[in-house]
């Protein structure tokens, strides 16, 4: 199953077309895309037996974030061995470094992003997990039962803000407006042959800069959720950014940063793509 945020309304994606959920359910489920996660199991049962009308074509420019207003955004760092190596850090052993991205950075899949002046803005493609059932102290064996679905994310990062000063400001450096695009929709785990092995690819102006597979995660989705939920309850509609593979601008020699006019395209197998164009602040 695929669900989307189309012009701010919850939609089912059926055969590539969008069906308005509030209309198709006769008002049983609200139009608010975020609200569905509080009733996720009920919604799944309804969607499985629904006979929706023919949908409308999907304009990617009208898609918003599949979970546009999460209460928590949790992000894992250094969760691929090659990225840890290019960053000059030792591999995490019991828990990856964890930070947040603030909710005001969330956008949909096709956007224009204003570059912070004087900054070093970088790219990080990531698989993003959307929580569907509250997860607290769950085991790795049951963690997938708490997942609503998966989407594509970009952990866009301004490295000067992130790393300067006596103590790094990871969350601030990763939370400028537009720095958390997600989408194009949410795909439920049962739609994949293997949700633990998905290909990721990121390009800048058509040049491939990142390529990897989620099977290379140090902490798999289930293990990551188990370890995070041992400390914090993960709530319906929360986002978990799972980490990025090697190829970021920070790890290159010479280092490379996004510039006005650049187009960033981020693709995950079986889900779809994000497309960001960068502009200078005026």
C-alpha positions as CSV (number, residue, x, y, z in Angstrom):
1,X,0.0,0.0,0.0
2,X,1.1,3.6,-0.7
3,X,-0.3,6.7,0.9
4,X,0.5,10.3,0.0
5,X,-0.1,13.8,1.1
6,X,-1.6,15.5,-2.0
7,X,-2.2,19.2,-1.6
8,X,-2.5,18.7,2.1
9,X,-5.0,15.8,1.9
10,X,-4.5,12.1,2.7
11,X,-4.6,10.0,-0.5
12,X,-4.3,6.4,-1.4
13,X,-2.1,5.7,-4.4
14,X,-3.8,3.1,-6.5
15,X,-2.3,2.1,-9.9
16,X,-0.4,5.4,-9.9
17,X,-3.4,7.6,-9.3
18,X,-4.5,9.3,-6.1
19,X,-7.8,8.6,-4.3
20,X,-8.9,11.1,-1.6
21,X,-9.3,9.1,1.6
22,X,-11.8,11.3,3.4
23,X,-14.1,11.1,0.4
24,X,-13.6,7.4,-0.3
25,X,-14.2,6.5,3.4
26,X,-17.3,8.7,3.7
27,X,-15.6,10.8,6.3
28,X,-14.4,7.9,8.5
29,X,-10.8,9.1,8.2
30,X,-9.9,12.7,8.2
31,X,-8.2,14.5,5.3
32,X,-5.2,15.4,7.6
33,X,-2.3,13.2,6.5
34,X,-0.7,13.2,9.9
35,X,-3.9,12.1,11.7
36,X,-4.0,8.7,10.0
37,X,-1.0,7.4,12.1
38,X,-3.0,7.6,15.3
39,X,-5.5,5.1,13.8
40,X,-3.0,3.2,11.7
41,X,-4.2,-0.4,12.3
42,X,-7.8,0.6,11.7
43,X,-6.9,2.4,8.5
44,X,-4.9,-0.6,7.3
45,X,-7.9,-2.8,7.7
46,X,-10.2,-0.4,5.9
47,X,-7.7,0.1,3.0
48,X,-7.3,-3.7,2.6
49,X,-11.0,-4.2,1.9
50,X,-11.9,-0.8,0.4
51,X,-13.2,-0.5,-3.2
52,X,-12.1,3.1,-3.9
53,X,-13.2,5.0,-6.9
54,X,-10.8,5.8,-9.8
55,X,-8.2,8.3,-8.6
56,X,-6.8,11.4,-10.2
57,X,-3.4,11.8,-11.8
58,X,-0.6,12.7,-9.3
59,X,1.3,15.9,-9.9
60,X,4.6,15.5,-8.0
61,X,4.7,19.2,-7.4
62,X,1.6,18.9,-5.3
63,X,2.9,16.2,-3.0
64,X,3.7,17.1,0.5
65,X,5.6,15.1,3.2
66,X,3.8,11.8,4.0
67,X,4.1,12.6,7.7
68,X,4.2,16.4,7.8
69,X,3.9,17.1,11.5
70,X,5.6,14.4,13.6
71,X,6.0,14.9,17.3
72,X,9.5,13.5,17.1
73,X,12.2,13.2,14.4
74,X,15.0,10.9,15.4
75,X,18.1,10.6,13.2
76,X,21.0,8.1,13.3
77,X,24.5,9.1,12.4
78,X,27.4,6.9,11.2
79,X,25.1,3.9,10.5
80,X,27.0,2.8,7.4
81,X,30.6,1.6,7.7
82,X,31.8,3.4,4.6
83,X,30.3,6.7,5.8
84,X,31.9,6.3,9.2
85,X,35.2,5.7,7.5
86,X,35.0,8.8,5.2
87,X,34.0,10.9,8.3
88,X,37.0,9.7,10.3
89,X,35.0,8.2,13.1
90,X,35.1,4.7,14.7
91,X,32.2,2.4,14.2
92,X,29.4,2.7,16.8
93,X,29.1,-0.4,18.9
94,X,26.0,-0.2,21.1
95,X,24.1,2.8,19.6
96,X,24.7,5.1,16.7
97,X,25.0,8.8,17.4
98,X,21.5,10.1,17.6
99,X,20.2,13.7,17.0
100,X,17.0,15.3,15.9
101,X,15.9,17.4,12.9
102,X,13.4,20.1,13.9
103,X,9.9,19.7,12.4
104,X,10.0,23.1,10.6
105,X,12.7,21.6,8.3
106,X,10.2,19.1,6.8
107,X,9.0,19.5,3.2
108,X,7.6,17.4,0.4
109,X,9.5,15.6,-2.3
110,X,9.8,18.4,-5.0
111,X,11.1,21.7,-3.5
112,X,13.3,24.7,-3.8
113,X,15.8,25.0,-1.0
114,X,17.4,28.3,0.1
115,X,21.1,27.9,0.9
116,X,22.3,29.5,4.1
117,X,24.7,32.3,3.1
118,X,28.4,31.5,3.7
119,X,27.6,27.9,4.5
120,X,28.8,24.5,3.5
121,X,25.6,22.7,2.6
122,X,25.8,18.9,2.1
123,X,23.6,16.0,1.0
124,X,22.8,12.7,2.8
125,X,20.2,10.4,1.3
126,X,18.5,8.2,3.9
127,X,15.8,5.6,4.3
128,X,13.2,7.1,6.6
129,X,10.9,5.0,8.8
130,X,7.4,6.3,9.8
131,X,6.1,4.8,13.0
132,X,2.5,3.5,12.9
133,X,2.2,1.9,16.4
134,X,3.7,3.2,19.6
135,X,7.0,1.5,20.2
136,X,8.6,1.5,23.7
137,X,11.1,-1.2,24.8
138,X,10.3,-3.3,21.7
139,X,12.5,-6.2,20.6
140,X,14.2,-6.3,17.3
141,X,12.0,-9.3,16.5
142,X,8.8,-7.3,16.8
143,X,10.0,-3.9,15.7
144,X,8.7,-4.1,12.2
145,X,5.2,-4.6,13.7
146,X,5.4,-0.9,14.8
147,X,6.3,0.5,11.4
148,X,3.6,2.2,9.2
149,X,5.9,2.4,6.2
150,X,9.1,3.7,4.6
151,X,9.8,6.8,2.6
152,X,12.8,8.6,1.0
153,X,14.5,11.3,3.0
154,X,17.3,13.8,2.7
155,X,19.3,14.8,5.8
156,X,20.5,18.0,4.2
157,X,23.3,19.4,6.4
158,X,25.0,22.8,6.8
159,X,28.4,21.7,8.0
160,X,29.7,24.9,9.4
161,X,26.8,25.3,11.8
162,X,26.8,21.6,12.5
163,X,30.5,21.3,13.5
164,X,31.8,24.7,14.6
165,X,32.1,25.9,18.2
166,X,33.1,24.2,21.5
167,X,30.3,21.6,21.0
168,X,28.8,20.5,17.7
169,X,25.3,21.8,16.8
170,X,24.1,18.7,14.9
171,X,20.4,19.4,15.2
172,X,20.6,23.1,14.3
173,X,22.9,22.4,11.3
174,X,20.5,19.9,9.9
175,X,17.3,21.9,10.4
176,X,17.3,25.0,8.2
177,X,14.0,25.4,6.3
178,X,13.7,22.7,3.6
179,X,16.5,20.6,5.0
180,X,14.2,17.5,5.6
181,X,12.5,16.7,2.4
182,X,10.6,13.4,2.5
183,X,8.4,11.4,0.1
184,X,7.2,11.0,-2.5
185,X,4.8,8.8,-0.5
186,X,4.8,6.2,2.2
187,X,5.1,2.5,1.2
188,X,4.1,-0.2,3.7
189,X,6.7,-2.9,4.5
190,X,4.6,-5.7,2.9
191,X,5.0,-4.0,-0.5
192,X,8.7,-5.0,-0.7
193,X,10.3,-8.3,-1.4
194,X,12.7,-7.5,1.4
195,X,12.3,-4.2,3.2
196,X,15.8,-4.7,4.7
197,X,17.5,-4.6,1.4
198,X,16.7,-1.5,-0.7
199,X,19.0,0.3,-3.1
200,X,19.8,4.0,-2.5
201,X,21.1,6.5,-5.1
202,X,21.8,10.2,-4.9
203,X,22.9,12.5,-7.8
204,X,24.0,16.2,-8.0
205,X,23.3,17.6,-11.5
206,X,23.1,14.1,-12.8
207,X,26.4,13.0,-11.4
208,X,26.1,10.0,-9.0
209,X,27.5,10.9,-5.6
210,X,26.0,8.2,-3.3
211,X,25.1,4.6,-3.9
212,X,24.4,1.9,-1.4
213,X,22.0,-0.6,0.0
214,X,20.1,-0.6,3.3
215,X,21.3,-4.2,3.9
216,X,24.7,-2.5,4.7
217,X,23.3,-0.6,7.7
218,X,25.3,-1.3,10.9
219,X,22.1,-1.2,12.9
220,X,19.2,-2.5,10.7
221,X,15.8,-0.9,10.9
222,X,14.6,-3.4,13.4
223,X,17.7,-3.2,15.6
224,X,17.7,0.6,15.4
225,X,14.1,0.8,16.5
226,X,14.7,-1.6,19.3
227,X,17.7,0.4,20.6
228,X,16.0,3.8,20.3
229,X,12.8,2.5,21.9
230,X,14.8,1.2,24.9
231,X,15.3,4.9,25.8
232,X,12.4,6.9,24.2
233,X,8.9,5.9,23.2
234,X,8.5,6.2,19.5
235,X,5.0,7.6,18.7
236,X,2.6,7.1,15.8
237,X,3.7,9.4,13.0
238,X,7.3,9.9,14.2
239,X,10.1,9.8,11.7
240,X,13.3,7.9,12.1
241,X,16.1,8.8,9.7
242,X,18.3,5.6,9.5
243,X,21.7,7.0,8.3
244,X,23.5,7.7,5.0
245,X,26.0,5.7,3.0
246,X,29.4,7.1,1.8
247,X,29.7,9.9,-0.8
248,X,28.8,13.0,1.1
249,X,30.5,16.3,0.2
250,X,32.2,16.5,3.6
251,X,34.1,13.2,3.0
252,X,35.4,14.2,-0.5
253,X,38.9,15.5,-1.4
254,X,38.5,18.3,-2.2
255,X,35.3,18.8,-0.2
256,X,32.2,19.7,-2.2
257,X,29.2,21.7,-1.3
258,X,25.8,22.4,-2.9
259,X,25.6,25.7,-4.8
260,X,22.9,27.8,-6.3
261,X,21.4,26.1,-9.4
262,X,22.3,22.6,-8.3
263,X,19.7,19.9,-8.5
264,X,19.8,17.0,-6.0
265,X,17.9,13.8,-6.8
266,X,17.5,11.1,-4.2
267,X,16.1,7.7,-5.1
268,X,15.3,4.6,-3.1
269,X,14.3,1.3,-4.8
270,X,10.6,0.5,-4.6
271,X,9.7,3.9,-3.2
272,X,10.6,6.8,-5.5
273,X,12.6,10.0,-5.7
274,X,13.0,13.4,-4.1
275,X,14.1,16.3,-6.3
276,X,15.6,19.5,-4.7
277,X,16.8,22.6,-6.5
278,X,19.0,25.0,-4.5
279,X,18.9,28.8,-4.7
280,X,20.8,31.6,-3.0
281,X,19.3,33.6,-0.2
282,X,18.1,37.0,-1.4
